[in-house]
Each structure stands twice: as structure tokens, then as C-alpha cells.
């Protein structure tokens, strides 16, 4: 074999913006979001309580979805300096938080955060003040965490990376399905609606209100 002939470079399974890259952005930042929320709770309240977004695993899916939207949007808008990243993240964060709160209330009849005491809150769903944190998080995300994630993913072989991605994605999808059904069933229990099928009976048995209160201590159901 001619030593001057180089093997064709194999592209990483997360090359560019594809299913695997987007999946890992969601996974990675769901965990980072859980850690951030847990530390914030400890700093502000002096104790640790559940900040999970899903019943199983250390995931806060709102951060996962938010990171995917932030990264794809900031790349598309060519936010190539700190000021642009901060401003775009500030605006995106406010919009995303408002829509997330609205969607949760429409789908599950519940809310997990309220800014009614904030003078510059918007319908209690988001806050212009707290959106500053989204701006800062956007900077941290794009300047540090996202490049760190890319470096980590590129050391994983394609075969292992593809298998691992699919396993975790399947787990999270099932986790989201179970969590959503459990919350929906809790809403019906609060309205004194008895279980209408075997699935709802299982949900009542394994995910009663006291269990759900431990997983989502800040979630409140609306009228």
C-alpha cells in the first residue's frame, strides 16, 4: 500500500445539524437544566427538592427544547458576537418561556411558574427581568457548553454513538409519554373523575397525587 495515499476521512455521526446532533443537544441540556434548577433552588431556598421535568431521570425537557431552539436559531441568524447572542437569547427566552407556560396550561391545565409578583412580568408567564438570565444562559451555551458538547461527541465512534443516541431517545420518549399521562390523570383525579380504563387505573396505582407532588412540587393546577 502506498503510504502517501490517505484513507478517506469518515464523517462524525453528529456532523453538521442532523437528527443525532439535535438529539444530543436536547439530552445534554435537559440534564444541564436540571442541575441549574436544582442549584438555584438550593441557593434561593436553602434546600434541594425535585426539579425534574420528567418522572424518570435527571431531565428538564424545557431546557432541552429551549437549547435546540436557541442553537438552531442563533446559527441561522449568524449571531457571531456576544452582544447579538445576548440580545437574541433574551428575546428568544422570553418568547419561549411564555409559549411553554401557555402550552402547559392548555394541555395539562397546570402551571409550574408564575411571575405575578414581578412588576415587569407578562401575564405571569414570563418576566423581562428573568429574561436577562436567558440572555446570560445563551452566552454560556454558545460560547462554552455547545462547543464542549461538540468536542465530547466527536470522540465517540459512529457505531457506538448511533446506538447510544437511539437508546436514550427511546427512553426519553417513553419517559415523556408516561410523565404526560401521569400529569393528565392527576388533573382528572383533582376533578374527581374516576379511571375509565386499565391504563388510568395503573396510573392511579403507581403515580398517585402524593407521588406526583414530590416529582413536581411547584406544579399547580388551574381552574
DARAWO-V819825 format. One line per field, one symbol per residue. burial: b if it has 16 or more other ideal C-beta (glycine too) atoms within 10 Angstrom, else e. Layout:
burial = ???
This chain:
burial = eeeeeeeeeeebbbeeeeebbebbbbbbbbbbbbebbbeebeeeeeeeebbbbbbeeebbbbbbbbbbebbebbeeeebeeeeebbebbbebbbebbbebbeebeeebbbbbbebeeeeebeeebbbeebbeebbebbeebbeebbeebeeebeebeeeebeebbeeebeebeebbebbebbbbbbbbbeeeeeeeeeebeebbeebeeeebeebbeebeeee
